[in-house]
Amino acid sequence: MKGIILAGGSATRLYPLSKAISKQIMPVYDKPMIYYPLSTLMLAGIREVLIISTPRDLPMFEELLGDGTRLGMRLMYKVQEVPNGLAQAFVIGKEFLNGDKGCLILGDNMFHGMGFERMLRDAAGLERGACIFGYEVKDPSAYGVVEFDEEGKVLSLEEKPAKPKSNYAIPGLYFYDETVCDKAASLKPSARGEYEITDLNKLYLAEGTLKVKLFTRGFAWLDTGNCDSLLDAGNYIATIQNRQGFYVACIEEIAWHNGWISLDQLHALGKEMKTAYGRYLESLGHSN
């Protein structure tokens, strides 16, 4: 399975900050925002990732992350000229996926909680269909919404409904089989003029191959699409790291745990940084 990070379009929700700096380059506490979605793909065991962004922002991601060699990964980049909807990522990324299964994550979505890596590995191992997630929120009207019957079977999917049929929002993390690019190419623009990810999910629902896994109480999903949620996310990461002593979304550490780089390579990366983050990398493998 390969991964796609869609890191553009929604950045305008942070206007006027988005005029000064790409939102996904902005730090969430001690690391760039894009580290969080990238770390999610890495936890799922995905080593090949395509980053899609705007013509202005893409060079910054390339400068920050390079080709992925230092992480034992393969990173590629493509421009989305106009933000025409999330499902368009699979049209832009068709050549990259090359008939493989694909996972899409939004560049401003962050996840943290017990058992997350196991959930990701299970989803990445799907043989057929799609796997998305449900997260109970107070006001789901700003998101895609999934409705279940009493036995937990999916009844419907709606995009930003005025009157949601449930409180289960669909986070920006989606796993699909190898038919995803053809399905995405068949979509028609919605009333909003976008190729909706919800319409793509409905195709899998119609063929009976859509799975929805629910995040349990206590699990954190942070959609950093506005200034308040960006601040909340930074405070959350600071609290977790300062209390537990372990870094969240440390992509070098994950690469090492995955066996993609050696301990010596990890420590060398830490020495290059000359920061608290770098010193943390240098400490790994001694007492952890």
Secondary structure, 3 states (H helix, E strand, C coil): CEEEEECCCHHHHHCCHHHHCCCCCCEECCEECCHHHHHHHHHCCCCEEEEEECCCCHHHHHHHHCCCHHHCCEEEEEECCCCCCHHHHHHHCHHHHCCCCEEEEECCEEEECCCHHHHHHHHHCCCCCEEEEEEECCCHHHCEEEEECCCCCEEEEEECCCCCCCCEEECCEEEECCCHHHHHHCCCCCCCCCCCHHHHHHHHHHCCCEEEEECCCCCEEEECCCHHHHHHHHHHHHHHHHHHCCCCCCHHHHHHHCCCCCHHHHHHHHHHHCCHHHHHHHHCCCCC
